[in-house]
Amino acid sequence: MFEGGALTKTPRLNLNTMNLYQRSIQILLDSQAESGAFIASAAFPSYQYSWFRDSSFIAYALCQVGQSKNVRRYFLWAAQTIK
C-alpha cells in the first residue's frame, strides 16, 4: 500500500468515509496559495498567513496521498521565504 512514503492505492473505505477522505484532500489543496504556501485560515480573506508547523503537517499528509506536485510547491515557497 505504501511505496516511497506515499500511498499507491486509495484505502478501502465505505462510501461516506471515502467522500470525507476525498473532500479532506480537496480542502487542503484548495488552501494552497499560488505561491505554494498553505493559508492558515482560507475562510477569512483578511487573514492570509501561513504557519510553517501547520503547513508542514499539511505537506506531509498530501505527500502520503500522492500530491507531490503540491508538496514541492510548498517546499519551494518555504525555502524561498526562509532565504
PyMOL commands that set and color helices and strands:
alter all, ss='L'
color gray80, all
select helices_A, chain A and resi 15-30+52-64+68-82
alter helices_A, ss='H'
color red, helices_A
select strands_A, chain A and resi 2-3+6-7
alter strands_A, ss='S'
color yellow, strands_A
deselect
rebuild
show_as cartoon
